């Protein structure tokens, strides 16, 4: 969604919008809802947010809080 590069699916992070409309990281890869994949890079996430890639994928506006939560997850995973 962000950088447009191709990666192995297992190395990507799945983000999901559940039936309640919450957007969050799907650590299991099995949560119900509309999913999108992003590479594990904060810069890629920011690019996806700026280019409205997340909004297109989920067909809804993405709140800043969701972006912050996903960004924190990516940062924690990198260390």
C-alpha positions as a Markdown table, in Angstrom:
| # | Residue | x | y | z |
|---|---|---|---|---|
| 1 | Unk | 0.0 | 0.0 | 0.0 |
| 2 | Unk | 2.8 | 2.4 | 0.8 |
| 3 | Unk | 6.0 | 1.8 | -1.0 |
| 4 | Unk | 4.6 | -0.4 | -3.7 |
| 5 | Unk | 7.4 | -3.0 | -3.5 |
| 6 | Unk | 6.7 | -6.7 | -3.6 |
| 7 | Unk | 7.5 | -8.8 | -0.5 |
| 8 | Unk | 6.8 | -12.3 | 0.8 |
| 9 | Unk | 3.4 | -12.3 | 2.5 |
| 10 | Unk | 4.8 | -13.6 | 5.8 |
| 11 | Unk | 7.1 | -10.6 | 6.1 |
| 12 | Unk | 4.3 | -8.1 | 5.8 |
| 13 | Unk | 2.0 | -6.8 | 8.5 |
| 14 | Unk | -1.8 | -7.3 | 8.1 |
| 15 | Unk | -4.0 | -4.4 | 9.1 |
| 16 | Unk | -7.7 | -5.2 | 9.4 |
| 17 | Unk | -10.9 | -3.2 | 9.8 |
| 18 | Unk | -13.3 | -5.3 | 11.8 |
| 19 | Unk | -17.1 | -5.2 | 11.7 |
| 20 | Unk | -17.2 | -2.5 | 14.4 |
| 21 | Unk | -15.1 | -0.3 | 12.1 |
| 22 | Unk | -11.9 | -0.4 | 14.3 |
| 23 | Unk | -8.7 | -0.5 | 12.4 |
| 24 | Unk | -5.9 | -2.4 | 14.0 |
| 25 | Unk | -2.9 | -4.8 | 13.5 |
| 26 | Unk | -3.9 | -8.4 | 12.9 |
| 27 | Unk | -1.0 | -10.3 | 14.5 |
| 28 | Unk | -2.6 | -13.7 | 13.8 |
| 29 | Unk | -3.5 | -13.0 | 10.2 |
| 30 | Unk | -6.9 | -14.6 | 10.8 |
| 31 | Unk | -9.1 | -11.8 | 12.2 |
| 32 | Unk | -12.5 | -11.3 | 10.5 |
| 33 | Unk | -12.8 | -8.1 | 8.5 |
| 34 | Unk | -11.3 | -6.3 | 5.5 |
| 35 | Unk | -7.5 | -6.7 | 5.5 |
| 36 | Unk | -4.6 | -4.9 | 3.9 |
| 37 | Unk | -0.9 | -5.6 | 4.0 |
| 38 | Unk | 2.0 | -3.2 | 4.5 |
| 39 | Unk | 5.7 | -3.8 | 4.8 |
| 40 | Unk | 7.1 | -3.4 | 8.4 |
| 41 | Unk | 8.4 | 0.1 | 7.9 |
| 42 | Unk | 7.1 | 3.3 | 9.5 |
| 43 | Unk | 8.0 | 5.3 | 6.4 |
| 44 | Unk | 5.9 | 2.9 | 4.3 |
| 45 | Unk | 2.9 | 3.4 | 6.7 |
| 46 | Unk | 3.3 | 7.1 | 6.6 |
| 47 | Unk | 3.4 | 7.0 | 2.7 |
| 48 | Unk | 0.2 | 4.9 | 2.7 |
| 49 | Unk | -1.5 | 7.3 | 5.0 |
| 50 | Unk | -0.4 | 10.4 | 3.0 |
| 51 | Unk | -1.5 | 8.8 | -0.3 |
| 52 | Unk | -4.8 | 7.7 | 1.2 |
| 53 | Unk | -3.9 | 4.0 | 0.5 |
| 54 | Unk | -5.4 | 2.9 | 3.8 |
| 55 | Unk | -8.6 | 4.8 | 3.1 |
| 56 | Unk | -8.9 | 3.2 | -0.4 |
| 57 | Unk | -8.1 | -0.3 | 1.0 |
| 58 | Unk | -10.7 | 0.0 | 3.8 |
| 59 | Unk | -13.2 | 2.2 | 1.9 |
| 60 | Unk | -13.5 | 4.5 | 5.0 |
| 61 | Unk | -11.5 | 7.3 | 6.6 |
| 62 | Unk | -8.7 | 6.1 | 8.8 |
| 63 | Unk | -8.4 | 8.0 | 12.2 |
| 64 | Unk | -5.0 | 9.3 | 13.3 |
| 65 | Unk | -5.2 | 7.2 | 16.4 |
| 66 | Unk | -5.2 | 4.0 | 14.3 |
| 67 | Unk | -2.1 | 5.3 | 12.4 |
| 68 | Unk | -0.4 | 6.0 | 15.7 |
| 69 | Unk | -1.3 | 2.5 | 17.1 |
| 70 | Unk | 0.0 | 0.8 | 14.0 |
| 71 | Unk | 3.2 | 2.9 | 14.0 |
| 72 | Unk | 3.9 | 2.0 | 17.6 |
| 73 | Unk | 3.4 | -1.7 | 16.7 |
| 74 | Unk | 5.9 | -1.5 | 13.8 |
| 75 | Unk | 8.4 | 0.4 | 16.0 |
| 76 | Unk | 8.2 | -2.3 | 18.7 |
| 77 | Unk | 8.5 | -5.1 | 16.2 |
| 78 | Unk | 11.7 | -3.5 | 14.7 |
| 79 | Unk | 13.5 | -3.6 | 18.1 |
